[in-house]
Amino acid sequence: MSATAPSSVRQFSVPQERRLVTELPGPRSRALQERRVQSVSRGAGTLANIYMDHGAGAILVDVDGNQLIDLGCGIGVTTVGHADPAVAEAVSEQVRKLTHTLFTVTPYENYVKVAEKLAQITPGDFEKHSVLVNSGAEAVENAAKIARRFTGRRAIVVLDHAFHGRTNMTMAMTYRPWPEREGMGPFPGEIYSVPISYPFRDGLSGEEAAERTIDYIETHVGPRDVAAFFAEPIQGDGGIIIPAPGYFQRIVEYCRENGIVFVADEIQAGIARTGAWYSIEHHDAVPDLVTTAKGIAGGLPLAAVTGRAEIMDAVQPGGVGGTFGGNPVSTAAALAVLDLVEREDLIGEAKRVERALVERIGGWVDKYDIVGDVRGKGAMFGVELVQPGTKKPNPKALKHVISTAVANGVIALDAGSWDSVLRLLPSVLISEALIDDAASVLEQAIESAPSGDDAEEPPTPQS
């Protein structure tokens, strides 16, 4: 694709523009919300009670006909845009042929083709094998099982501010207690959270932060007991935290020295979102295992664990897998997505989005006293909101910004251990015009946000 906005070279079934015809939520959404509270668990909470009907590219259309700019992509899933025609056609064709047999009973080619492609695109010049599962949390849990089986060790190390999922084990690997973990225990033991490199808050170089992490492992866990070190190379739910240069190089070196399996959790940042196939590539480090999910299948449920063949093959036959893992339809969607990334240079498109975002919102730190930091890679950005003149988190401001943006037709996400980071995960096909329009809405929300001076003192960050 050219360096110009994708809307100038691609036709979408929905005009790529924000358009409001009712207040938000509209009457039909409000009616659906009334039905929802009568039948859906309140535990399945939503950011915005606006019910969607269809979408294309970076635009969602609700049941009232409003067109909203989607800066969330279902938390990083629809990287290639909503309802991409090539993905839809691949799914439709596969549904007509075969919907399910279960790969571990009677296998099929799609599963093998996805595994072959993952071996090509994941970092590392060595033989790799994969197992396909349903979700990111399931991929993480299987990676932990595989690492424990390979090493014969029990301990799992994770990073502060991490999010690894909502199963019982992955909740134990997730950093903050609210809302995911509160009241859900007991959780599995032998999971240890260690300090991350958080440049905005700790001021350390990558090497200094890595030594702090290593010291914690040495003094609190003991490396001989550690099976795996799990890390999101760019943390998503944690607040788009990008460790300083050199951090992961030293961590991977330490893992190699001590027989620890290094796992890159790429569930949110992988598959071209950050301007590379996988975000660990920005850190010039090679993981032993990689977990993939979200963006791999354009909205259909699919995830994977990919890594060194000798590690992946340490598990006995039947030790990993599941009924719907690597389903024929989901794998067909994944093959279409992976083809799109290469055929239309969506890695290049993610870099274009990064340039546009930096140009449009990169100056917010100087422009607004509640913006402490703007950071990101590709189509994955975070805006950390603070109380003026400090680095104290400002969750009140974030709540205001998101609710104001939603009311004006822009879907953005929250993030951060203190709910103080505005998270932007648009499709890599979003145009500069939509970025500009969305940024204007967000600016108006920031300008009217409370300073948060009267907020209670937040907990002291552990890193």
C-alpha positions in Angstrom: 0.0 0.0 0.0 1.1 3.6 -0.5 1.9 5.9 2.4 -1.4 7.7 1.9 -4.5 7.0 4.0 -5.9 3.6 3.2 -9.3 5.1 2.6 -7.8 6.7 -0.6 -6.9 3.3 -2.1 -9.4 0.9 -0.6 -13.2 0.8 -0.8 -15.1 0.2 2.4 -18.7 -0.8 2.7 -19.2 1.9 5.3 -18.0 5.5 4.7 -14.9 6.1 6.9 -16.3 9.1 8.8 -17.9 9.8 12.2 -21.6 10.5 12.0 -24.1 10.9 14.8 -27.8 10.8 14.0 -29.0 10.3 17.6 -27.7 10.9 21.1 -25.5 8.1 22.4 -26.7 5.7 23.5 -29.6 5.9 21.0 -33.2 4.7 21.6 -32.6 1.2 20.2 -29.4 0.8 22.2 -31.3 1.9 25.4 -34.0 -0.7 24.7 -31.5 -3.4 24.2 -29.8 -2.4 27.4 -33.1 -2.9 29.3 -33.3 -6.4 27.9 -29.6 -7.1 28.7 -30.0 -6.4 32.4 -32.8 -9.0 32.5 -30.7 -11.8 31.0 -26.9 -11.1 31.0 -24.7 -11.4 34.1 -23.6 -8.0 35.4 -20.1 -9.5 35.7 -19.9 -9.1 31.9 -19.6 -5.4 32.2 -19.2 -3.0 29.2 -17.4 0.2 28.6 -20.2 1.7 26.6 -23.8 0.5 26.4 -24.0 1.2 22.7 -25.1 -1.8 20.7 -23.3 -2.4 17.4 -24.9 -3.7 14.2 -22.1 -3.7 11.6 -18.8 -2.1 10.7 -16.0 -1.7 8.2 -12.5 -0.5 8.4 -12.1 1.7 11.5 -15.9 2.5 11.8 -18.6 0.8 13.8 -22.3 1.4 13.1 -24.7 1.0 16.0 -28.3 -0.2 15.9 -29.5 3.4 15.7 -27.4 4.2 12.6 -24.6 6.2 14.3 -21.1 5.8 12.9 -18.4 5.7 15.6 -14.6 5.8 15.3 -13.3 2.6 16.8 -10.0 3.2 18.6 -10.3 -0.1 20.5 -10.8 -2.8 18.0 -12.4 -5.1 20.6 -9.1 -4.7 22.6 -6.8 -5.1 19.7 -8.6 -7.8 17.7 -9.7 -6.2 14.5 -6.3 -5.0 13.5 -7.1 -5.5 9.8 -10.4 -3.7 10.2 -14.0 -4.7 10.8 -15.5 -7.4 8.5 -12.7 -7.4 6.0 -14.1 -8.9 2.8 -11.2 -11.4 2.3 -11.6 -12.7 5.8 -15.4 -12.9 5.4 -15.0 -14.8 2.2 -12.5 -17.3 3.6 -14.8 -17.9 6.6 -17.9 -18.3 4.4 -16.1 -20.8 2.1 -14.8 -22.8 5.0 -18.2 -23.0 6.7 -19.7 -24.5 3.6 -16.9 -27.2 3.5 -16.2 -28.2 7.1 -16.9 -26.6 10.5 -15.4 -29.1 13.0 -13.8 -32.5 13.4 -11.2 -31.8 16.2 -7.6 -31.8 15.1 -6.6 -34.3 17.7 -9.2 -36.8 16.4 -9.1 -36.3 12.6 -6.8 -33.5 11.5 -7.1 -31.0 8.6 -4.7 -28.9 6.6 -5.7 -25.4 7.9 -4.2 -26.2 11.3 -0.9 -27.3 9.8 -0.8 -24.2 7.5 -1.3 -21.8 10.4 1.5 -23.6 12.3 3.8 -23.4 9.3 3.1 -19.7 9.0 3.7 -19.0 12.7 7.0 -20.7 12.4 7.9 -18.3 9.7 6.8 -15.0 11.3 7.7 -15.5 15.0 11.3 -14.3 15.9 14.2 -16.8 15.9 16.1 -18.8 13.4 15.4 -22.3 14.7 12.9 -25.0 14.3 9.5 -24.1 15.8 6.3 -26.0 16.5 2.9 -24.7 17.5 -0.3 -25.7 19.3 -3.5 -23.9 18.5 -6.1 -23.1 21.2 -9.1 -20.8 21.7 -8.0 -17.7 23.6 -5.1 -15.7 24.9 -5.6 -16.9 28.4 -5.6 -20.5 27.2 -2.4 -19.9 25.3 -0.7 -18.4 28.3 -1.8 -21.3 30.5 -0.6 -23.9 28.0 2.8 -22.1 27.6 3.2 -22.4 31.4 2.3 -26.1 31.3 4.8 -26.6 28.4 7.6 -24.7 30.2 7.1 -26.6 33.4 7.1 -29.9 31.6 10.3 -29.0 29.7 12.2 -27.7 32.7 10.8 -29.9 35.5 10.5 -26.7 37.5 7.5 -25.1 39.1 7.9 -21.3 39.5 6.5 -18.8 37.1 7.8 -15.2 37.0 5.6 -12.4 35.6 6.1 -8.6 35.5 4.4 -5.9 37.6 1.4 -4.3 35.7 1.0 -7.5 33.6 -2.3 -8.8 32.3 -2.3 -12.4 31.2 -5.9 -13.5 31.3 -9.0 -14.4 33.3 -8.7 -18.1 33.9 -7.8 -19.1 37.5 -4.1 -19.5 36.7 -3.8 -16.5 34.5 -5.6 -14.3 37.0 -2.9 -15.3 39.4 -0.4 -14.1 36.8 -2.3 -10.8 36.4 -1.1 -7.8 38.4 -3.9 -5.7 39.8 -6.7 -7.1 42.0 -9.6 -5.1 40.6 -11.8 -6.0 38.8 -10.4 -9.2 37.5 -9.2 -11.0 40.7 -11.2 -9.6 43.6 -13.2 -12.3 45.4 -12.1 -15.0 42.8 -9.5 -16.9 44.8 -7.8 -19.0 45.9 -5.2 -18.9 43.1 -2.4 -21.2 42.2 0.9 -20.7 44.0 4.4 -20.4 42.7 3.7 -17.3 40.6 5.9 -14.3 41.4 5.5 -10.7 40.2 8.8 -8.8 39.7 9.5 -5.1 38.9 9.3 -4.0 35.2 11.1 -1.3 33.4 8.6 1.7 33.4 10.6 4.6 32.0 8.0 7.3 32.8 7.9 6.3 36.5 11.3 4.8 37.4 13.7 6.8 35.3 16.0 3.8 35.0 17.9 2.7 31.9 17.0 -0.7 30.5 20.1 -2.3 32.0 19.5 -0.8 35.4 15.8 -1.9 35.4 16.9 -5.4 34.3 19.3 -5.8 37.1 16.6 -4.7 39.6 14.3 -7.4 38.1 17.1 -10.0 38.3 17.9 -9.1 41.9 14.3 -9.7 42.8 14.3 -13.1 41.2 17.6 -14.0 43.0 16.4 -12.9 46.4 12.7 -13.8 46.3 12.4 -16.9 44.1 15.7 -18.4 43.2 16.5 -19.0 39.5 16.9 -22.7 39.8 13.2 -23.0 40.6 11.9 -20.8 37.8 10.4 -22.6 34.8 9.4 -19.6 32.8 9.6 -15.8 32.7 6.4 -14.3 31.1 6.5 -10.8 29.6 4.4 -8.6 27.4 7.1 -6.8 25.4 4.6 -3.9 25.3 2.1 -4.1 28.1 -1.5 -3.5 27.0 -3.8 -3.5 29.9 -0.9 -2.4 32.1 -0.9 1.0 30.3 1.1 0.6 27.1 4.3 0.3 29.1 7.3 0.0 26.8 10.4 -1.1 28.8 13.6 0.9 28.1 16.0 -0.2 25.5 18.3 -3.0 26.6 15.9 -4.3 29.3 14.7 -7.4 27.5 18.1 -8.2 26.0 19.5 -8.5 29.5 16.4 -10.4 30.8 16.6 -12.9 27.9 20.4 -13.3 28.5 19.7 -14.0 32.2 17.0 -16.6 31.3 19.4 -18.4 28.9 22.1 -18.4 31.6 19.7 -20.0 34.1 17.7 -22.4 32.0 14.5 -20.4 32.2 12.1 -20.4 29.3 11.4 -16.8 28.2 7.8 -16.4 27.0 6.8 -13.3 25.0 3.1 -12.8 25.6 2.1 -11.1 22.3 -1.6 -11.6 22.6 -2.4 -7.9 22.4 0.7 -6.5 20.6 1.3 -9.2 18.0 0.3 -9.7 14.4 1.5 -6.4 12.9 -0.1 -4.0 15.4 3.1 -2.4 16.5 4.8 -2.1 13.1 6.4 -5.5 13.4 4.9 -9.0 13.3 5.7 -9.2 17.1 6.5 -6.4 19.5 9.5 -8.2 21.0 11.2 -7.4 17.7 11.5 -3.8 18.8 13.6 -4.9 21.7 16.1 -6.9 19.6 15.5 -10.1 21.7 14.4 -13.6 20.7 11.9 -15.5 23.0 11.8 -19.2 23.5 8.0 -19.3 23.3 5.5 -16.8 21.9 1.7 -16.6 22.6 -0.5 -15.2 19.9 -4.2 -14.4 19.9 -6.5 -11.4 19.4 -5.5 -10.0 16.0 -4.6 -13.4 14.4 -8.1 -14.3 13.1 -9.8 -11.0 12.4 -12.4 -11.5 15.1 -12.8 -15.2 15.3 -11.5 -17.1 18.4 -8.0 -18.5 17.9 -4.8 -18.5 19.8 -1.4 -20.2 19.6 1.7 -21.1 21.5 4.7 -21.2 19.2 8.3 -21.9 20.1 11.4 -23.9 20.0 10.6 -27.4 18.8 12.5 -29.1 21.7 10.4 -27.2 24.2 7.1 -27.6 22.5 7.7 -31.3 22.0 8.5 -32.0 25.6 4.8 -32.5 26.3 3.4 -36.0 25.9 0.8 -36.6 23.2 -2.6 -35.5 24.6 -0.9 -33.1 27.1 -2.1 -30.0 25.3 -5.1 -29.2 23.0 -8.8 -28.7 23.3 -12.1 -29.3 21.6 -12.3 -26.1 19.6 -8.6 -25.2 19.5 -7.5 -24.6 15.9 -11.1 -24.9 14.6 -11.3 -25.2 10.7 -13.2 -21.9 10.4 -11.0 -19.9 12.8 -7.9 -21.1 11.0 -9.3 -20.2 7.7 -9.8 -16.7 9.0 -6.3 -16.6 10.3 -4.8 -17.6 7.0 -6.7 -14.8 5.3 -5.5 -12.3 7.9 -1.9 -13.4 7.6 -2.1 -13.2 3.8 -3.6 -9.6 4.1 -0.8 -8.5 6.4 1.8 -9.5 3.8 -0.1 -8.7 0.6 -1.2 -5.2 1.7 1.9 -4.4 3.8 -0.1 -3.9 7.0 3.1 -3.7 9.0 3.9 -0.6 6.9 0.4 0.7 7.6 1.0 0.3 11.3 4.1 2.4 11.0 2.1 5.0 9.1 -0.5 5.1 11.9 2.3 5.6 14.4 3.7 8.6 12.5 0.2 10.1 12.3 -0.5 9.6 16.0 2.9 11.0 17.0 2.3 14.0 14.8 -1.3 14.5 16.1 -1.1 13.7 19.8 2.6 13.6 20.6 2.6 17.2 21.7 -0.1 16.7 24.4 2.4 16.5 27.1 3.4 20.1 26.6 -0.2 21.2 25.8 -2.1 19.7 28.7 -1.0 19.7 32.3 -2.9 16.5 33.0 -1.0 14.6 30.3 2.1 13.1 31.8 3.3 10.9 28.9 2.4 9.8 25.4 4.0 6.6 24.2 3.4 3.8 21.7 4.4 1.8 18.7 2.5 1.3 15.5 -1.3 1.3 16.3 -0.8 0.8 20.0 -0.6 4.1 22.0 -1.1 5.1 25.6 -1.7 8.6 27.1 -1.0 8.6 30.8 -3.1 11.1 32.7 -1.7 12.7 35.9 -2.6 15.3 38.5 -1.0 18.6 37.3 2.6 19.1 38.2 3.0 15.5 39.5 3.2 11.9 38.3 0.2 10.9 40.5 -2.3 8.9 38.5 -5.5 10.7 37.6 -8.3 8.1 37.2 -11.0 10.7 37.5 -9.8 12.5 34.4 -9.6 9.2 32.4 -13.1 8.3 33.3 -14.3 11.7 32.1 -12.3 11.6 28.9 -13.6 8.1 27.9 -17.2 8.9 28.8 -17.1 12.2 26.9 -15.4 10.6 23.9 -18.0 7.8 23.7 -20.8 10.3 23.9 -19.3 12.0 20.9 -18.8 8.9 18.8 -15.2 7.9 19.6 -14.5 4.5 21.3 -11.3 4.6 23.3 -10.1 2.2 26.1 -8.9 2.5 29.7 -5.7 0.9 30.9 -3.1 1.1 33.7 -2.8 -0.3 37.2 -4.5 2.9 38.5 -7.0 3.3 35.6 -5.2 6.4 34.4 -4.0 5.5 30.9 -6.0 6.3 27.8 -5.4 3.3 25.5 -5.7 3.7 21.7 -5.7 0.5 19.6 -7.1 1.5 16.2 -7.1 -0.6 13.1 -3.9 -0.2 11.0 -6.2 0.8 8.2 -7.5 3.9 10.0 -7.0 7.1 7.9 -5.2 10.3 9.0 -8.6 12.1 8.7 -10.2 9.7 11.2 -7.1 10.1 13.5 -7.4 13.8 13.3 -11.2 13.8 14.0 -10.9 11.4 16.9 -8.0 13.4 18.4 -10.1 16.5 18.2 -12.9 14.8 20.2 -10.3 13.5 22.8 -8.8 17.0 23.1 -12.1 18.5 24.0 -12.6 15.8 26.6 -9.1 16.4 28.1 -9.7 20.2 28.2 -12.9 19.7 30.2 -11.5 16.9 32.5 -11.1 17.4 36.3 -7.6 18.1 37.4 -7.9 15.5 40.1 -6.2 17.6 42.8 -8.6 16.4 45.4 -8.1 12.7 44.6 -6.8 10.3 47.2 -3.2 9.4 47.2 -2.8 6.3 45.0 -0.7 3.3 46.0 3.0 3.8 45.5 4.1 2.1 42.3 6.2 -1.0 42.7 8.3 0.0 39.7 
